[in-house]
Amino acid sequence: MQKRYSKYLRPISYILDLVAVLILFPFFFEKLGVNMFLFGSYLVFTWIILAFFSKLYEVYRFTSPVEILAKIAKQLVLFLLVIVAFFPFYKKAVFSGTAIAWYILSLTGIVLVLKSILFYYLKKYRIVTGNNFRNTIIIGYSKEAINLKNIFENRQDYGYRFKGFFSDKKSNEHIKGKIEEIQNFCLEEKIDEIYCSLNEISNEKLKQLVEFTDQNKIGLKFIPDTKTIYSKNLKIDYYEMFPVLSLQKTTLHDPLIQFFKRFFDIMFSLFVSVFVLSWLTPLMAILIKLESKGPVFFKQSRPGLNEEEFICYKFRSMKVNFTTETEASRNDPRVTKIGKFIRKTSLDELPQFFNVLMGDMSIVGPRPHLWSQNKTYANKIKKYMVRHYVKPGITGLAQVKGYRGEIETDDDMVNRIKYDVFYIENWSFFLDIKIILQTVINIFKGEEKAY
């Protein structure tokens, strides 16, 4: 076995980050009246705890730079929140948003530099020296197995050295061998990992292989027959000692992610409610009442999480009518003059921040449709009901991509669902922030279908 030094990178990375956390904070918090020992201990403790939950140091040879950046972002956002949370409980300290912001920015820069150096060094070190390469074989000769072999050979930075196929299928490109021959080959060639195609090995051979790999400290991984199911998130549960694999719907079903998203929703909604809706609501009430009789708020039943009913709030932009299950169209005669303006600027949607505070909606998510649209498209469009896996949002990916407002053709709804499902299956905090920023930009730019 070659000497491998990559195992030391994780503790080194841990230590360097903690050193950065400790060295930086006195420059920004020393004059704020905090107990330096207490605050330093708090920072170290929370960094370690958060790193465990954000999986900051769970970086492997196949982890992409984008995944690493996402882990860093998650860690630093959570770290920012726990720093802010310290000050209400430590009354002697002076809260300074500027000091906290500069500390987080400085720490972000240092962590990014350190991670980049370590990541770059490890990949270059593998390619140039050939050290830290893992010798691998593949049992099976399926399409998926061939694709994996191509990855091993084309991505040298992953650090794998492919040694050959073992299969009962006839081909000039693989090695045909029984389980005993595979075992001998592994010992002779010092194989580190075996990748096994599930459709080419019997349970008896698999049992022998598992015993052999356990005894010789060889990694054993499995190649699924199809990516259709196995490319989705899988989790393993044990019924007593019996393992059962089940599909996880999305990342948004992770309890920690749900808590984080809900916390962000509440804080953001409180900010908007206090600093915007507190003065805008009385103003909108006067303008709406001056033009037409009726309530200030428009309330409508919509399908939400798990298709459960909730009451969606908006500033009323139409004359009071009895066709509320009919969506607005271009030059809709029901829309008032002030209604045209608030619909064009999306101000009519702002009361939905109250829906967020009540827990019926999220800041970002699939927009809640009319019940009539649900009935029309539920069985007509593939994956339509996936959008009910999560809470509906004030804004969403489909909206910032231009698929908002009136549904003129089935393609409009198909594209809306496509973006909704993509959001649900590929959620990240960065994606939420990007959608929020794009929504604000679109408000000022104006949107063609905002009528």
C-alpha positions in Angstrom: 0.0 0.0 0.0 1.3 3.5 -0.9 1.7 6.1 1.8 -1.3 8.4 1.8 -1.3 11.7 3.5 -4.8 12.9 2.5 -6.1 11.4 5.8 -4.3 14.3 7.6 -6.0 17.0 5.5 -9.2 16.9 7.5 -7.7 17.5 10.9 -5.3 20.0 9.4 -8.2 21.9 7.8 -10.1 21.7 11.2 -7.1 23.2 13.1 -6.4 25.9 10.5 -10.1 27.1 10.6 -10.2 27.1 14.4 -7.0 29.1 14.5 -8.5 31.6 12.0 -11.6 31.9 14.1 -9.6 32.6 17.3 -6.9 34.9 15.8 -9.4 37.1 14.0 -12.1 37.8 16.6 -10.0 40.0 19.0 -9.4 42.5 16.2 -13.2 43.1 15.9 -14.7 42.4 19.3 -12.1 43.5 21.8 -13.7 47.0 22.2 -17.2 45.7 22.5 -17.0 44.7 26.2 -17.1 41.0 25.7 -15.3 38.5 27.9 -12.6 37.4 25.5 -12.1 33.9 27.0 -15.9 33.3 27.2 -16.6 34.6 23.7 -13.6 32.8 22.2 -14.7 29.5 23.8 -18.2 30.1 22.5 -16.9 30.7 19.0 -14.8 27.5 19.0 -17.6 25.4 20.5 -20.3 26.6 18.1 -17.9 26.3 15.1 -17.3 22.7 15.9 -21.0 21.9 16.5 -22.1 23.7 13.3 -19.3 22.0 11.3 -20.8 18.6 12.4 -24.3 19.5 11.2 -23.2 21.3 8.0 -20.7 18.5 7.2 -18.1 21.1 6.4 -15.2 18.6 6.7 -16.9 15.7 4.9 -15.0 16.4 1.7 -13.9 13.4 -0.4 -11.9 13.0 -3.6 -15.1 13.1 -5.7 -16.5 16.2 -4.0 -16.9 19.0 -6.5 -15.8 22.6 -5.8 -19.4 23.7 -5.9 -20.3 21.3 -3.1 -17.4 22.6 -1.1 -18.5 26.2 -1.6 -22.0 25.3 -0.6 -20.7 23.6 2.7 -18.6 26.7 3.5 -21.6 29.1 2.8 -23.9 27.0 5.0 -21.3 26.9 7.8 -20.6 30.7 7.7 -24.3 31.7 7.5 -25.1 29.5 10.6 -22.0 30.8 12.3 -23.1 34.4 11.7 -26.5 33.7 13.3 -25.0 32.2 16.4 -22.7 35.2 16.8 -25.6 37.5 16.6 -27.5 35.3 19.1 -24.7 35.7 21.7 -25.3 39.4 22.3 -28.9 39.4 23.6 -27.8 37.0 26.4 -24.6 38.8 27.3 -25.9 42.2 28.4 -22.5 43.8 29.2 -21.4 43.6 25.5 -22.2 46.2 22.9 -23.8 44.9 19.8 -22.1 46.0 16.6 -23.4 44.8 13.2 -20.4 46.4 11.5 -17.9 44.5 13.6 -19.8 41.2 13.1 -20.0 41.8 9.3 -16.3 42.5 9.0 -15.4 39.5 11.1 -17.5 37.2 9.0 -16.2 38.7 5.7 -12.6 38.3 6.9 -13.1 34.8 8.1 -14.9 33.9 4.9 -11.9 35.1 2.9 -9.4 33.2 5.0 -11.4 30.0 5.0 -11.9 30.2 1.2 -8.2 30.7 0.7 -7.2 27.8 3.0 -9.8 25.4 1.5 -8.7 26.4 -2.1 -5.0 25.7 -1.3 -5.7 22.3 0.3 -8.1 21.3 -2.5 -5.7 22.4 -5.2 -2.6 20.9 -3.5 -4.3 17.5 -3.1 -5.4 17.3 -6.7 -2.1 18.4 -8.1 -0.2 16.2 -5.7 -2.2 13.1 -6.9 -1.7 13.9 -10.6 2.0 14.8 -10.5 3.3 12.2 -8.0 0.8 9.4 -8.5 0.5 9.1 -4.7 -2.8 8.8 -2.9 -4.2 7.0 -6.0 -6.6 4.2 -5.1 -6.3 0.9 -7.1 -9.7 -0.2 -8.2 -11.4 -3.0 -10.1 -15.0 -3.3 -11.4 -17.0 -6.5 -11.1 -19.5 -6.5 -14.0 -19.6 -5.1 -17.5 -22.8 -3.1 -17.7 -23.2 0.3 -19.3 -23.0 1.9 -15.9 -19.8 0.0 -15.1 -18.2 1.2 -18.4 -19.2 4.8 -17.6 -17.6 4.5 -14.2 -14.4 3.2 -15.8 -14.3 6.2 -18.1 -14.6 8.5 -15.1 -11.7 6.8 -13.4 -9.5 7.2 -16.5 -10.6 10.7 -17.6 -10.6 12.3 -14.1 -7.1 11.8 -12.8 -7.7 14.4 -10.2 -10.2 12.0 -8.5 -7.2 9.8 -7.7 -8.3 6.4 -8.9 -6.2 3.9 -10.9 -8.4 1.4 -12.8 -7.0 -2.1 -12.9 -9.6 -4.0 -14.9 -13.0 -5.6 -15.2 -14.1 -8.9 -13.9 -17.2 -10.3 -15.5 -18.8 -13.5 -17.0 -19.9 -11.5 -20.1 -17.8 -12.2 -23.2 -15.7 -9.2 -24.2 -12.1 -8.5 -25.1 -12.0 -5.5 -22.7 -12.5 -7.3 -19.4 -11.1 -10.0 -17.3 -13.2 -13.1 -16.8 -12.7 -14.6 -13.4 -14.3 -16.5 -10.5 -14.5 -15.1 -7.0 -11.2 -16.8 -6.0 -9.4 -15.3 -8.9 -10.8 -11.9 -8.0 -9.5 -12.3 -4.5 -6.0 -13.3 -5.6 -5.9 -10.4 -8.1 -6.9 -8.0 -5.3 -4.1 -9.2 -3.1 -1.4 -9.2 -5.8 -2.3 -5.8 -7.2 -3.0 -4.2 -3.8 -6.5 -3.2 -4.7 -8.0 -0.6 -2.5 -11.6 -0.5 -3.7 -13.9 -2.9 -5.5 -16.9 -1.6 -7.5 -19.6 -4.3 -8.0 -22.4 -4.2 -10.5 -25.5 -5.6 -8.7 -26.9 -7.4 -11.7 -23.8 -9.6 -12.2 -23.2 -11.3 -8.9 -25.2 -13.9 -6.9 -26.0 -13.5 -3.3 -23.6 -16.3 -2.4 -20.6 -14.7 -4.3 -21.5 -11.3 -2.8 -21.4 -12.8 0.7 -17.9 -14.2 0.0 -16.8 -10.9 -1.4 -18.0 -9.0 1.6 -16.1 -11.3 4.0 -13.0 -11.0 1.9 -13.1 -7.2 1.7 -13.8 -6.9 5.5 -10.8 -9.2 6.3 -8.4 -7.3 4.0 -9.6 -3.8 4.6 -10.7 -3.3 1.0 -13.5 -0.9 0.2 -16.6 -2.4 -1.4 -19.0 -0.2 -3.3 -22.0 -1.0 -5.5 -23.0 0.2 -9.0 -26.8 0.3 -9.4 -28.3 -1.2 -12.5 -30.1 2.1 -13.3 -29.7 5.7 -12.4 -33.5 6.3 -12.5 -34.0 5.4 -8.8 -30.6 5.1 -7.3 -29.6 8.6 -8.4 -32.1 10.0 -5.9 -31.4 10.4 -2.2 -31.4 7.1 -0.4 -31.5 6.6 3.3 -31.1 3.4 5.3 -33.3 2.4 8.2 -33.0 -0.7 10.4 -36.0 -2.8 11.4 -34.3 -4.4 14.4 -31.2 -5.8 12.5 -32.8 -5.7 9.0 -31.6 -2.9 6.7 -34.2 -1.2 4.5 -33.4 1.4 1.8 -35.9 4.1 1.1 -36.0 7.1 -1.1 -35.9 10.5 0.6 -38.1 13.0 -1.2 -35.7 16.0 -1.2 -33.1 17.8 0.8 -36.0 20.0 2.0 -37.3 17.0 4.0 -34.2 17.0 6.2 -35.3 18.2 9.6 -32.2 20.4 10.0 -32.8 22.1 6.6 -36.4 22.6 7.5 -35.5 24.2 10.7 -33.0 26.5 9.0 -35.3 27.5 6.2 -38.1 28.2 8.7 -35.8 30.3 10.8 -34.8 32.3 7.8 -38.4 32.7 6.8 -39.4 34.0 10.2 -36.5 36.5 10.4 -37.0 37.8 6.9 -40.7 38.1 7.3 -40.4 39.9 10.6 -38.0 42.4 9.0 -40.4 43.1 6.1 -43.4 43.3 8.5 -41.7 45.8 10.8 -39.9 48.0 8.3 -42.2 47.8 5.3 -45.7 46.6 6.0 -46.0 48.7 9.2 -46.3 51.9 7.1 -47.2 50.5 3.7 -50.4 48.7 4.9 -52.2 51.9 6.1 -51.1 53.7 2.9 -52.4 50.9 0.7 -55.6 50.7 2.7 -56.3 54.4 1.9 -55.5 54.1 -1.8 -57.6 50.9 -2.2 -60.6 52.3 -0.3 -60.5 55.6 -2.2 -61.0 53.9 -5.6 -63.4 51.0 -4.8 -65.6 49.7 -2.1 -64.6 46.4 -0.4 -62.0 45.0 1.9 -58.3 46.0 1.9 -57.2 42.4 1.8 -58.1 39.8 -0.7 -58.4 36.4 0.9 -58.5 33.2 -1.1 -58.3 29.5 -0.4 -55.3 27.9 -2.0 -53.7 24.4 -1.8 -50.5 24.4 0.3 -48.2 21.8 1.8 -49.5 18.3 1.1 -52.4 20.0 -0.7 -53.9 21.2 2.6 -56.0 24.3 2.3 -54.9 27.6 3.6 -56.0 31.2 3.2 -53.7 33.3 1.0 -53.6 37.1 1.7 -53.1 39.8 -0.9 -53.8 43.5 -1.1 -57.0 43.7 -3.1 -56.3 44.7 -6.7 -59.7 44.0 -8.3 -63.3 45.2 -7.9 -65.2 42.8 -5.6 -66.4 40.0 -7.9 -67.5 36.4 -7.8 -65.1 34.9 -10.3 -62.1 34.5 -8.0 -61.2 31.1 -9.4 -60.6 32.7 -12.8 -57.0 34.0 -13.0 -56.3 37.5 -14.2 -55.8 38.1 -17.9 -54.2 41.0 -19.9 -56.4 44.1 -19.7 -58.7 42.3 -17.2 -61.7 44.7 -16.5 -61.9 43.5 -12.9 -58.5 45.1 -12.1 -58.7 48.6 -10.6 -56.3 51.5 -11.5 -54.3 51.2 -8.2 -54.6 47.4 -8.8 -52.7 47.6 -12.1 -49.9 49.4 -10.3 -49.6 47.1 -7.3 -49.8 44.0 -9.6 -47.2 45.4 -11.9 -44.8 46.0 -9.0 -46.0 42.8 -7.1 -46.9 44.9 -4.1 -50.2 43.0 -3.9 -48.2 39.9 -2.8 -46.6 41.5 0.3 -49.3 40.5 2.8 -48.2 36.9 2.2 -45.4 37.6 4.6 -48.1 37.2 7.2 -48.8 33.8 5.7 -45.1 33.0 6.1 -45.2 34.0 9.8 -48.3 31.8 10.3 -46.4 28.9 8.8 -48.6 28.4 5.7 -46.0 29.6 3.2 -42.3 30.1 2.7 -40.4 33.1 1.3 -39.2 30.9 -1.7 -41.1 27.9 -3.1 -43.6 27.0 -5.8 -46.3 29.6 -6.1 -49.7 28.5 -4.7 -52.1 27.7 -7.6 -55.8 28.1 -7.8 -57.8 25.0 -6.8 -59.2 25.0 -10.3 -55.7 24.8 -11.8 -54.9 21.9 -9.4 -57.9 20.0 -10.7 -57.1 20.7 -14.3 -53.4 19.8 -14.3 -52.9 17.3 -11.5 -53.3 14.3 -13.8 -52.4 16.1 -17.0 -48.8 17.1 -16.2 -46.1 14.7 -15.0 -44.8 15.5 -11.5 -47.4 18.3 -11.0 -48.1 17.1 -7.5 -44.4 17.1 -6.5 -44.9 20.9 -5.9 -47.0 20.0 -2.8 -44.0 18.3 -1.2 -43.0 21.7 0.2 -44.7 24.9 1.4 -45.7 27.3 -1.4 -43.6 30.5 -1.7 -44.2 34.2 -2.1 -41.7 33.9 -5.0 -40.2 31.0 -6.8 -37.8 29.8 -9.5 -40.5 29.6 -12.1 -41.6 33.2 -11.4 -38.1 34.7 -11.8 -37.6 32.7 -15.0 -40.7 34.4 -16.5 -43.3 31.7 -16.0 -45.8 33.7 -13.8 -49.2 35.1 -14.3 -51.7 33.9 -16.8 -51.6 30.3 -18.2 -52.2 30.8 -21.9 -51.2 27.4 -23.1 -50.4 24.0 -21.5 -46.7 24.7 -22.2 -46.8 27.6 -19.8 -47.8 25.3 -17.0 -45.4 22.5 -18.1 -42.5 25.0 -17.9 -43.7 26.3 -14.6 -43.8 22.8 -13.1 -40.4 22.0 -14.6 -38.8 24.9 -12.7 -40.8 24.1 -9.5 -39.6 20.5 -9.5 -36.0 21.5 -10.3 -36.1 23.9 -7.3 -37.5 21.2 -4.9 -35.0 18.6 -6.0 -32.0 21.0 -6.1 -32.6 23.3 -3.2 -29.8 25.3 -1.7 -29.7 28.4 0.5 -27.8 30.1 -2.2 -30.6 29.3 -4.7 -33.1 30.9 -2.3 -31.0 34.1 -2.0 -30.5 34.2 -5.8 -34.3 33.9 -6.4 -35.0 36.7 -3.8 -32.5 39.0 -5.4 -33.8 38.3 -8.9 -37.3 39.0 -7.7 -36.3 42.4 -6.4 -34.5 43.2 -9.7 -37.6 42.1 -11.7 -39.8 44.3 -9.6 -37.8 47.4 -10.6 -37.3 46.2 -14.2 -41.0 45.3 -14.7 -42.3 42.0 -16.0 -44.3 41.4 -19.1 -46.7 39.0 -17.5 -47.2 41.0 -14.3 -50.8 42.2 -15.0 
